[in-house]
Amino acid sequence: MNDKLSAHATVTRHFSVTAEDVFDAWLNTSMIGRFMFGPDVRDEKIVSLTSDPKVGGAFSFIVLRNSEEIDHVGEYLEINRPLRLAFTWAVGKDSADHSEIEVDIVPSATGAELTLVQKMPENWEHFVGSAEESWTKMLDALDKIL
């Protein structure tokens, strides 16, 4: 991963379903539309969710928020079902700044433990707390639907 991404937001969540179920939700646009985006998560409308879930494949998650179309884009860096998923994350295809997301899932006797780390550029240090709150909200939504 990128050493220039020195600001880290980290959240952990236990799920009472299998690691496979948790992992698969991250690559399924129908599920992404229920736990990452849309009116169940925040005040927005989903415009389109597209994904090519393979290493080197890209995704685009477009939402309408406050009358503005926002395109969350990235590329899959690592896909190791059901243990690890890593991808870049940016807003807009021409964004010079991007972050990297690492999702690690550890199976347990009672389900699976997910740890998400968002690695951001140093100048995003002020955003760490907000990022952790947003990811926590999304993982709460994922827990409810799983």
Secondary structure, DSSP 8 states (H G I E B T S, - for coil): --TT--EEEEEEEEESS-HHHHHHHTT-HHHHHHHTSSTTTSS-EEEEEEE--STT-EEEEEEEETTEEEEEEEEEEEEETTTEEEEEEEESTT-S--EEEEEEEEEETTEEEEEEEEEE-GGGGGGHHHHHHHHHHHHHHHHHH-
